[in-house]
Amino acid sequence: MRYLGRPVGATIAITLVKTHPSAGEIDFMATAAIPTIPTIPAFAFPYLSNTDDSDLSLPRGESPRIAGSGLQVLVVEDSPFARKLIEQALFGQPYSLIFAATGRQAVDLYVQHRPALIIMDWMMPDLNGLEICRRLRSISFEAYTHIIMLTGKRDKQSVVEGLQAGADDYLTKPFHQEELIARVAVGFRTVELHRQIQAKNKTLEKLALTDPMTGLPNRRAIDEWATRELSSAARNNFSVWVIAADLDRFKYINDTFGHNAGDEVLKHFSKILKAYTRKSDLCGRLGGEEFLIVMTHATRADVEKAAERIRTEFEMAPFEFSGCNMIATSSFGVAGFEANSQTQPSFATLVSQADAALYQAKRTGRNRVEVASALLS
């Protein structure tokens, strides 16, 4: 057979030693006994054939990647021979390997590729494993990365330090190939669980901020978004407007045609809100037949036109329930402030002013847009 490009025909023992003079320690990489066995064809390990010592070095500034599936593994190891041992151990596994020969290169490649798993040597020429772990964990990414620390250190204190620095697992040298494969598989299972939890959390968060009937943001989502916009408006001096909307005589629709008819009217009004609201603005359902629109970077005239378009479009929509044709209408109240306004009220104050204008629209005949009398200029 060929072992790292060299013919082997007798039983030998190989011990790889990596010395770190600066650290004053010897790091035992791997020990293996290789018996005399029949020759293995070169195509079994094509990347190991015809290899000399110069081939084992990582070119300066480069990070070769081994073809594989989308499961990326970043191998952080400065020893060319050790990199080959890890590469050989994971050969045939469904992983794509990325190599880093220094700690700083590892951080750069982590930011660039965001690998799901990292196999990291403790002793590196610039940063040690603890420093690399801390730097990687300080970088905030949504997806979780599983880190396996690989080292010759065996004392419990070193294990504790590695885990406290951010490593998830710990494998001592010389490592067993099957154990490395197994720990990498466990790491990917852990990463997958993290992804499933994140996906479920996103779903739960969306449900917590969404009105289930209309699909619009609910009161909580409106409050959070509007509060951020008001804070930004205070810093950047842009306008913020609140439009309170309410369906006219909605109780009559429910009592006469049933709640399913009422739900259909609500859903249709929600579709009109989505269609006539800019992506930079927000429309949501407060509850019942009450809705709220928050607009920014607009003039009073723009806001009144937007509310009037929604009112007109909804008024023109015909409904048929139990063989009866009917038309539903809506009323609107507007409050807010223009850009560069010296006084910027709270969101609760704006909602209260818009509600007052809405009630005025109801009292003066419904199906109209009313602007708050306390509108701030």
N, C-alpha and C positions, 0 to 999 in steps of 0.2 A: 504494500500500500504506500501511499504518499501522505506524510503528515506534515502539513504546512509546507508542501512543496519539496520535502526531502524524503528519499527512500528510507524505509524502515524495514529491517529484516530480522531483528532479534529483540528479545525482551529487554526493555530499557526503562528507566525511571526518569521522568522529567520534572524538575521543580523550577518554577519561574519565580524570580525574586526581583522586586522593584525597590531600590534603595532611595530614600529621601534624605540626603545629607542635612538639609536644612532642618528637618524634623528629628533627625537623629534616630530614625527607626528603619526597620526592614519590613516591607509589606510582602507577605507570601501570596502570590497570585493564585497558583493552582499547582497541584501535584497529581501526576497521573502515571500509571504503569501501562505500557503499551506492549502487549504480547505479539509474538510472531503470528500473523494471520494472512490469509490469502490476499492477493492484490485487489484493491477496490478500483474500479474504473475511474478515470479522471473526471468523467461527467457527473459523478456523484457529488463532488464538491468543486464545481467549475471555478469558483472564485479563489480556490486555494492552489490550483495547479500552476506550475511554472512561476513560483513566487520566490523572490529573494528579499533580503532585509530592506532594500530600498522601497520595495512595494508595500511594506507594512507601515510606512509613515503616512501621516495625514498631511496632504499638501497645505501649505500656509494659506489661510484665508478661505479654504474650501471645506465643504461638508458633504461627502458623498452619501447618496441615498441608495439603499438596496430596494429593488422592486418588490412590491408586495401589495397587500390589501390596504384599505384606508386606516387600519389600526396602527398609528404611528408610535414608535418607540424611540426616544432620544437616549443614546448611549454616551455618557460623559466619562471618558477614560483617556488619559494621556499616553498610555503604553500601547504601541501598535500591536504588540503580541497579545495583550489582554483584549483589545478590541476584536481581534480575530477569534479568540476563544469564545467571546460572547456571541459574535456573529455565527460561529459554527454551532453553538448551542441552540440558537434560535432559527437556524437554517431549516426551511421546510414549514415553519410556523406561519400563520396568516398575519404577519406583521411587516411593516415598512420601517426600516431602520435609518435613523439619522445619527451622525457621529459628530461629537465635539471633542477637541483635544485640549481645551482650556476651559476654566470656569467662566470667563467672560464670553467666550464663544457659545457656551451652553446657554447662558442667559439670552444672548442675541437670537439663537436658534429657537429657544422656547417662545420668545415673543413673536418670531416670524411664523413658526409652524404650529404652535400650541399643541404639542403632542399629548396623547392621552396617558402615556406612561413614560417614566424616566428611570433608567438604570445608571446610578451615579457612583463613581469611585470616590472614596473619602479623601485621598491624598491627590491633589492636583498641583501643577506648578505655580499657579497664581492664587486662586481661591481654593480653600478646602471645602469639603462636602457640606459642612455646617453653614459656611458663609453662602454657598450657592443655594442651599435649601432656603435660607432666610430671604435671600433676594428673590427667589422664585415665588415664595409664598406672599411676598409683599406686592407682587404684581397681581392685580385683580382681573381675573377672567371668569366668565360665567361658567364655563365647563371646568370640571375638576380634573386635576392631574395627579396620578398615583406615583409616588417616588419610592424607589427601592435603593437603599444605601448598600453599596458593595465594598467591603474592606476586610483587611486582615486583623483589625482590632476585635478582640474577643471579650474584653472586660465589660461588666454590666454598666459601668458608668458611661462608657462610650456609647453603648446602646441607648441609654437614657438620653444622652446629649443629642444623638442623631434624631431620635423621635421628637424630642422637644423642639429641635430646629425646624421640623416640618416633614421629616421622612415618614412614610407610612409603613415601611417594612425594612428588614435588615437581614442581609445575607453575608456570611463571613467567607473569606478565602482561606484555602482553596474551596471553590464552590462545586457542587455536583450539578451536572448539566440538567438532569431531570428535575432537580429541585428548583433551579432557576426557571425552567419552563413552567413548572407548577406555580411558582410565586408570581410570575408574569401573568399567567391565566387568572389567578386570584385577583391581581391588580385590575385587570380589565373587567372582571365581574363587579368589583367595587366601583369602578368608573361608570359602568352601565347602570348600577343602582343609583348613583348620584344623578345621572342624567334622567332616569325615570322619576326620581323625586323632584327634580327641578321642573320637569314637564308637568307633573301633577300640581306643583305649587303655582306654576303659571296659570294653569286651568282654574285652580281655586281662586287665585287673585283676580282673574278675569271675571269669574262668577260673582265675586264679592263686589265688583265695581260695575256690573252690568244689570240692567233691568231685564229679567228673563222673558217678558212678553214681547217687548219691542226691540230688544237688542241694543238700546241706547244706553249711554252711561247713566248710572243711578245718582241719587243725591250725594252719596259719599264721593263718587268719582268727580262730580261737578265741584264740590267743595274743595277737594284737593287740587284740581286743575286750576280753578279760579284763584285760589289763594296764591299759587305760584305765579300766575300771570299778574296779579296785583303787585306782588313783590317786585317783579321784573319791570312793571310799569313805573313804579316809584323810582327805580334806578335809571330807566331809559326814557322816561317822559313820553309814553304813548297812551292813547285813549283805551278805555275799557267800558263796555256797555253790557247791560243785563236786560234781556227781554223775557218777561214772564208771560206765558201763554196758557190759556184755559179753554177747553171745548165748551161751547154754549149749550145749555139744557141737556147735558150728558145724562143726568139721572132719568130724564124722560125717555131717552133712547134705551137705556137698560130696562126700565120698567115696562116699556111698551113692546120692545122687540126681543128682550132677553140679553143676558150678559155676553153671549157669543157675538151678537150684533155689536154690542159696545166694544168688545175686544177688536173686532174687525175695523171699527172706526178709529180706535186708538192706533192700531198698526198702520193704517193708511196715513194718518196724520204724521206718524213717525217717519214714514218713507218720504213724505214731503219735506219734513225738517232736514233729513239727511241730504236730500237732493238740492236744497236751497241754502245750505249752510256751507261756508268755505271750510276747507280742510284745516286751516289755521285757527278756526273757531270751534266751539263745542256746543252741542245741543244734547239735552238729556231729559229724562222723565223724573219728576220729583215724586210722583205717586198719583194714583187715581187718574184724573183727566188734566193734571197740572204738569206743564213742561217748562223748561228754562233754556235759554240760549245765551251764551256768553261770547261777545265779539270784541276783538281788539284791532287796533290800527285802522279805525274807521271814524268817519264823521257822523254827527247826529243825522244828517240827511241820508247817508248811506244806510244807517241802521233802520230808520223809518221805512225806507224803500224795501229793505230785506224783509221786514215784518209784514209789509203790505203785500209783497209777492207771495209769501206763505199763506196769508189770510185769503187772498184771491184764489190761489190754486186749490186750497182746501174747500172753499165755497163752491167751486165748479165741479167737484167730484161727486157724481151721483151714487147713491147707495140704494140697494133693493133688499128689503127684508120682509119675508112672509107675503110676497106679492105686492108690497107697497114700496113706491119710490119715495125717497126722502133726501134732503140736503142737510148737511151738518155745517155749522159755522164755528168760528173761534174768535176770541178776543185777546188783545195784547197790551201789555204795559211796558214802557221803556224807561230806563234810568241809567245814568252813567256819567262819565266826565270826558272832556276833550283832552287832546294832547297838551302837555305843558300846563296842566291845571295845577294851581297852587294848593288845592285841597283834594286829597284822595281818600275817600271814605273806605271803610272796611267792606268786605263782600256781603256781610250780613246787612249792612246799611243799604247797599245797592239793591239787594233782593227785596228789602222792606219797601224801598221807594218804588221799585217796579211793581210790586204787589198793589201798592196804593193806586198807581196809575191803571193797573188792570181792573181793579174794583170800580174805578171811575168809568172805564170803558163799558163795564157791565151795567152801570147805573144809567148811562146815557144811550142805551139801546143795543149793546152787544155788537159783535161782528165788526169790530173797529180797532184801530191802533191809537193808543193814548200815551202821551209823553208825560213823565212825572213833572209836577209843578215845581218840585224842589230840585230840578235838574241843575247840576253844578256846571258852571262855564269855565 
